[in-house]
Amino acid sequence: MFRTAVRVLPPWLSHALNAQRGPVPWNAVTRGALAGGPLLVVALAAGRASLGVVAAIAAMLAGINDRPGGRRTSVRRIGVPALAGAAGLLVGTYAGQHLDALALTLLLTVLGLLAGGVSAVGPVASAAGTQLLVGSAVGAGMPLPDPGWQSVLAFLAGAGWLLLLRLALPTPGSLTGGFRFDGERAAVAGVYDAVAALLDAVGTGDAVARRAALTAALDHAQDALAGPRLRRRASTAAERRLHAQYAAALPLGEAATALAWDGRPVPARAAEGPRRLAAAVRGNTAAGPLPAPHRTDPALRALDDALLHAAVAFDLGRDQDLHTRRRSPASVARDVLGAGGREYGLRAGLCFGASAAVAQALHHGHWYGSHQHWYWLPATAVFLVKPDLGPLVSRVLCRAAGTVLGALLFAGLAAVLPRPAGLVALVALCGALVPVAARHFAAQTTVVTVLVLALVMVGGEPQASAGRIGETLLACAIVLVVGHLPLPGQRGGGVRARIGAADAAAQAYLAHVLSGSGDRATRWTLRREAYRTLAEARAAIDRAAAELPALARHSEGTDEVAAVLERLVDTTTACAVHLDDTGRLTPRHTAGLAELGDELAARRGRVAGECPGLPLAG
């Protein structure tokens, strides 16, 4: 009943009430419990409580970036943002000591512009931009008794401790299948399961959703395998085998997509092979016997050939580097300097600079009373301005509600908990809850608010729940105003950039298939990029559609362009499989491509008319 009620609410409100689902990540919960609390214990025993607070803050931020996936992928996912946060802390600390309020505000505004533009590159860059700004706000607005370089080392030690836990602690059940590659193995097995689920759905109304699920599984596996290797080449037979198993899943996914495009139901046993391969990946065993082939048409023949190829790959484990997503410096620069990067950078710079200026004005005007630190206001604005955390109004509502609830909870707990032991235990508890609370922004804000308030009190500050609530509401107002300001250039730049990239990737994939090239590795790489950029565009479009009408209208029609592009990529995949088998296309294939080309041109023109400057490929 609750979910039905959510569906009838306006998108900007229903988004704020929706939460992600999934199993509890007990391994991440364990790491969170062992992160900030022990660091505080060590610091307090050494009489360096302030350094312990900095280290625990770094561990908390690293815990927010501690996502499911490959163990070595976490080196980049946690380590790069931590380095950016340490750099921000260093800059903020020394700038706060040597610059006046105006110069400091200008510097923080420039940092906001830089971090906002870089955040458009991808999730890791976005996390790095966030920690750069949070670190600079803490360094400038939370004066610590320690030298700046010591605070930076404490920050790196806190993040490094969480990363060490991520690399060293096994996940449940991983010791039986290979400790080092448990996350990678689960991700690759998920691809084979997704192929089987798509084959089960061929000819039904669930096929489109299952194909999207296969794309998500491939994206996850591609990221999981992209971590640094121990040597330049794959370091062990187990690693080579995993890469070969991922590569073997690509033609399987291609054949399953072609069967879904054709729409005719396939024999039930077609899904048995991928499921057996999934079990073999999870158990780190040989492929074993596979179902007998059913070779009645090109797509089924391609499926059987792919199953045979996968079985060989399982046994031989020949390494193929098809998981690396190569991005040229020019494409990264386009993301930073393009419409999405410019728009995000402008808004992040304005929000961060304005909130820092207001916080300093309140601080110097003694509005804070006995509270001397003004970092909370700009640090809150950093999280509120991030578009990848959801629509603007949803972020504001969740942040406000989470801060109020967290501050009230902490006020009650601080009145009864012994100090400092009770506060240290509270930090450990909140650290354990961060991975679970990450399913909803309001829940995450509640946990983080309690954790930070406990850390501040451990560092010797008085209880400041009321001040945190006021500062958060003020940050919400600043971000709402800046978020609706008319800025130079076109609105919805992030959506336009994503749909433009998806269009270009789809055209590159189509051109390669129609060229008749026999280079299947390149084809699979282009296909992966086409589907991946489409998934990224879909996510950006969904977020934009959940904004208030004044903002949502700037991306109207882009969902229709994305839908046509998805059908074009599906059709291209079906063409590739048919060309492999017969060397020519059927009238159905050619007519489908022509129809989609005309429809895409019409959709492009309509969206470009409503959103001038929309960068779509020709």
Residue pairs with C-beta under 8 A, 6 or more apart in sequence:
6 14
6 17
6 18
7 14
9 17
11 391
11 545
11 546
11 547
11 552
12 391
12 393
12 394
12 546
12 547
12 548
13 393
13 394
13 397
14 546
15 390
15 391
15 394
15 546
16 390
16 393
16 394
16 397
16 398
16 442
18 440
19 439
19 440
19 443
20 438
20 439
20 440
21 439
22 439
24 436
25 68
25 435
25 436
26 172
27 169
27 171
27 172
28 63
28 66
28 68
28 435
29 432
29 433
29 435
29 436
30 169
30 432
31 63
31 66
31 162
31 165
31 166
31 169
31 435
32 63
32 66
32 431
32 432
32 433
32 434
32 435
33 428
33 429
33 431
33 432
34 165
34 428
34 431
35 56
35 59
35 60
35 62
35 63
35 158
35 161
35 162
35 165
35 431
36 55
36 56
36 59
36 60
36 158
36 427
36 428
36 430
36 431
36 451
36 455
37 56
37 424
37 425
37 427
37 428
37 431
38 161
38 428
39 52
39 55
39 56
39 59
39 157
39 158
39 161
40 49
40 52
40 53
40 55
40 56
40 420
40 424
40 427
40 455
40 458
41 424
42 52
43 49
43 51
43 52
43 53
43 55
44 52
44 420
44 424
44 458
48 146
49 420
49 458
49 459
49 460
50 144
50 145
50 146
50 151
50 459
50 460
51 146
51 150
51 151
51 154
52 154
52 458
53 455
53 456
53 458
53 459
54 89
54 138
54 144
54 151
54 154
54 155
54 158
55 154
55 155
55 157
55 158
55 161
56 158
56 427
56 455
57 138
57 155
57 158
57 452
57 455
58 82
58 85
58 86
58 154
58 155
58 156
58 157
58 158
58 159
58 162
59 158
59 159
59 161
59 162
59 431
60 431
60 434
60 448
60 451
60 452
61 81
61 82
61 85
61 131
61 134
61 159
62 78
62 81
62 82
62 158
62 159
62 162
62 163
63 162
63 431
63 434
63 435
64 127
64 434
64 438
64 444
64 448
65 77
65 78
65 81
65 127
66 74
66 77
66 78
66 162
66 166
66 435
67 74
67 77
68 183
68 220
69 77
69 183
69 187
69 220
69 223
69 224
70 181
70 183
70 184
70 187
70 223
70 224
70 225
70 226
70 227
71 166
71 167
71 180
71 181
71 182
71 183
71 184
71 227
72 167
72 227
72 228
72 229
73 183
73 223
73 224
73 225
73 226
73 227
74 163
74 166
74 167
74 227
75 163
75 167
75 227
75 228
76 124
76 226
76 227
76 228
77 123
77 124
77 127
78 159
78 162
78 163
78 166
79 159
79 163
80 124
80 127
80 128
81 124
81 127
81 128
81 130
81 131
82 131
82 155
82 156
82 159
82 160
82 163
83 128
83 156
84 128
84 129
84 131
84 132
84 135
85 131
85 132
85 134
85 135
85 155
85 159
86 135
86 152
86 155
86 156
86 159
87 132
87 135
88 111
88 131
88 132
88 133
88 134
88 135
88 136
88 137
88 139
89 135
89 136
89 138
89 139
89 148
89 151
89 152
89 155
90 135
90 139
90 148
90 149
90 152
91 107
91 111
91 135
91 136
91 139
92 108
92 135
92 136
92 137
92 138
92 139
92 140
92 141
93 139
93 140
93 144
93 148
93 151
93 152
94 139
94 148
95 103
95 104
95 107
95 136
95 139
95 140
96 104
96 139
96 140
96 141
96 143
97 148
99 107
101 357
101 360
101 361
101 364
104 140
104 356
104 360
105 353
105 356
105 357
105 360
106 353
108 133
108 136
108 137
108 140
108 352
108 353
108 356
108 378
109 349
109 350
109 352
109 353
109 356
110 349
111 132
111 133
111 136
111 349
111 352
112 133
112 345
112 348
112 349
112 350
112 351
112 352
112 353
113 345
113 346
113 348
113 349
114 129
114 132
114 345
115 128
115 129
115 130
115 132
115 133
115 345
115 348
115 352
116 129
116 341
116 344
116 345
116 346
116 347
116 348
116 349
116 385
117 336
117 337
117 341
117 342
117 344
117 345
118 125
118 128
118 129
118 336
118 341
119 125
119 126
119 128
119 129
119 130
119 341
119 344
119 348
119 386
119 388
120 126
120 335
120 336
120 338
120 340
120 341
120 344
120 345
120 494
120 497
121 332
121 335
121 336
121 341
122 335
123 388
126 386
126 388
129 348
130 382
130 383
130 386
133 348
133 352
133 378
133 379
133 382
134 379
134 382
135 155
137 352
137 356
137 375
137 378
137 379
137 382
138 375
138 379
139 148
139 151
140 356
140 375
141 356
141 359
141 360
141 363
141 373
141 374
141 375
141 376
141 378
141 379
142 373
142 375
143 372
143 373
144 151
146 154
170 179
170 182
171 182
171 183
173 182
174 182
177 185
177 282
177 283
177 284
178 185
178 238
178 284
180 238
181 238
181 239
181 242
183 224
184 221
184 224
184 225
184 227
184 242
185 242
185 281
185 282
185 284
186 282
187 217
187 220
187 221
187 223
187 224
187 225
188 221
188 224
188 225
188 242
188 245
188 246
188 249
188 281
189 278
189 279
189 281
189 282
190 217
190 220
190 221
190 278
191 214
191 217
191 218
191 221
191 246
191 249
191 253
192 249
192 252
192 274
192 275
192 277
192 278
192 281
193 217
193 274
193 275
193 278
194 210
194 213
194 214
194 216
194 217
194 218
194 253
195 214
195 249
195 252
195 253
195 256
195 271
195 274
196 271
196 272
196 274
196 275
196 278
197 210
197 213
197 214
197 271
198 207
198 210
198 211
198 213
198 214
198 253
198 256
198 257
198 260
199 256
199 259
199 266
199 270
199 271
199 274
199 303
200 210
200 268
200 271
201 207
201 209
201 210
201 260
202 256
202 259
202 260
202 262
202 263
202 264
202 265
202 266
203 263
203 264
203 265
203 266
204 265
207 260
207 263
208 260
210 260
211 257
211 260
211 570
212 535
214 253
214 256
214 257
215 531
215 532
215 534
215 535
216 535
218 249
218 250
218 253
218 528
218 531
218 532
219 532
219 535
221 246
221 249
221 323
222 246
222 323
222 325
222 528
222 532
225 242
225 243
225 246
225 323
226 323
226 324
226 325
229 235
229 239
230 236
233 319
234 240
234 243
234 319
237 317
238 284
239 319
240 317
240 318
240 319
241 313
241 314
241 317
242 281
243 319
243 320
243 321
243 322
243 323
244 313
244 314
244 316
244 317
244 318
244 319
244 320
245 277
245 281
245 310
245 313
245 314
245 317
246 322
246 323
247 313
247 320
247 322
247 323
247 524
248 306
248 309
248 310
248 313
248 314
249 310
250 322
250 524
250 527
250 528
251 302
251 305
251 306
251 309
251 520
251 524
252 274
252 303
252 306
252 307
252 310
254 302
254 306
254 524
254 527
254 573
254 576
254 577
255 299
255 300
255 302
255 303
255 305
255 306
255 577
256 274
256 303
257 570
257 573
257 574
258 298
258 299
258 302
258 573
258 574
258 576
258 577
258 578
259 266
259 270
259 299
259 300
259 303
260 570
261 570
261 571
261 573
261 574
262 297
262 299
262 574
266 294
266 300
267 294
269 291
269 292
269 294
270 291
270 294
270 300
270 303
272 290
272 291
273 290
273 291
273 307
274 307
276 287
276 288
276 290
277 287
277 290
277 307
277 310
277 311
277 314
279 285
280 286
280 287
280 288
280 314
286 314
286 315
287 310
287 311
287 314
287 315
290 307
290 308
290 311
293 300
293 301
293 304
293 307
294 300
294 304
295 301
295 304
298 577
298 578
298 580
298 581
298 582
299 574
299 577
299 578
301 581
302 577
302 580
302 581
320 521
322 521
322 524
322 525
322 528
325 528
325 529
325 532
335 341
335 497
338 493
338 497
338 615
339 489
339 490
339 493
339 494
339 496
339 497
339 613
339 615
340 493
340 494
340 495
340 496
340 497
340 498
341 493
341 497
342 489
342 493
343 487
343 489
343 491
343 492
343 493
343 494
344 387
344 493
344 494
346 487
346 488
347 385
347 482
347 483
347 487
348 382
348 385
350 482
350 485
351 381
351 382
351 384
351 385
351 478
351 479
351 482
352 378
352 381
352 382
352 385
354 381
354 478
354 482
355 377
355 378
355 380
355 381
355 474
355 475
355 478
356 377
356 378
358 377
358 474
358 478
359 374
359 375
359 376
359 377
359 378
359 471
360 374
362 368
362 374
362 377
363 372
363 374
368 374
368 467
369 467
370 462
371 461
371 462
371 464
371 467
372 461
373 456
373 461
376 467
376 468
376 471
376 472
377 471
377 474
377 475
378 475
380 399
380 403
380 471
380 472
380 475
380 476
381 475
381 478
381 479
383 389
383 395
383 399
384 395
384 396
384 399
384 475
384 476
384 479
385 479
385 482
385 483
386 395
387 494
387 540
387 543
388 543
389 395
389 441
390 398
390 441
390 543
390 546
391 543
391 544
391 546
391 547
391 548
391 551
392 479
392 480
392 483
392 547
392 548
392 551
393 480
393 547
393 548
394 441
394 546
395 441
395 479
396 476
396 479
396 480
397 442
398 440
398 441
398 442
398 445
399 441
399 442
399 445
399 472
399 475
399 476
400 472
400 473
400 476
401 442
401 445
402 441
402 442
402 443
402 444
402 445
402 446
402 448
402 449
403 445
403 446
403 449
403 468
403 469
403 472
404 469
404 472
405 442
405 446
405 449
406 445
406 446
406 447
406 448
406 449
406 450
406 453
407 449
407 453
407 465
407 466
407 468
407 469
408 465
409 446
409 450
410 449
410 450
410 453
410 454
410 463
410 465
411 463
411 465
413 422
413 426
413 450
414 423
414 453
414 454
414 457
414 463
414 465
416 422
417 423
417 425
417 426
419 457
419 458
420 458
423 454
423 457
423 458
424 458
426 450
426 451
426 454
427 451
427 454
427 455
427 458
430 447
430 448
430 450
430 451
430 454
431 451
433 447
434 444
434 447
434 448
434 451
436 443
437 443
437 444
437 446
437 447
437 448
438 444
449 468
453 463
453 464
453 465
453 468
456 464
457 463
483 551
484 548
484 550
484 551
489 613
490 496
490 554
490 611
490 612
490 613
490 614
491 551
491 554
492 544
492 551
492 554
492 555
492 558
492 611
494 540
494 544
495 537
495 540
495 541
495 544
495 554
495 555
495 558
496 555
496 558
496 611
496 613
496 614
496 615
497 615
498 533
498 536
498 537
498 540
498 541
499 537
499 540
499 541
499 558
499 561
499 562
499 565
499 614
499 616
500 614
500 615
500 616
500 617
501 533
501 536
501 537
502 530
502 533
502 534
502 536
502 537
502 562
502 565
503 561
503 565
503 604
503 616
503 617
504 617
505 526
505 529
505 530
505 532
505 533
505 534
506 530
506 534
506 565
506 568
506 569
506 572
506 617
507 617
508 526
508 529
508 530
509 523
509 526
509 527
509 529
509 530
509 569
509 572
510 568
510 569
510 572
510 593
512 519
512 522
512 523
512 526
513 523
513 572
513 575
513 576
513 579
514 575
516 579
517 523
523 576
527 569
527 572
527 573
527 576
530 569
530 572
531 569
534 562
534 565
534 566
534 569
537 558
537 562
537 565
538 559
538 562
541 555
541 558
541 559
541 562
544 551
544 552
544 554
544 555
544 558
545 552
545 555
545 559
546 552
554 611
555 611
556 607
556 610
556 611
557 603
557 606
557 607
557 610
557 611
558 607
558 611
558 614
560 603
560 606
560 607
561 600
561 603
561 604
561 607
561 616
564 596
564 599
564 600
564 603
565 600
567 596
568 593
568 596
568 597
568 600
571 589
571 592
571 593
571 596
572 593
574 589
575 585
575 589
575 593
578 585
578 586
578 589
579 585
604 614
604 616
607 614
607 616
608 614
608 616
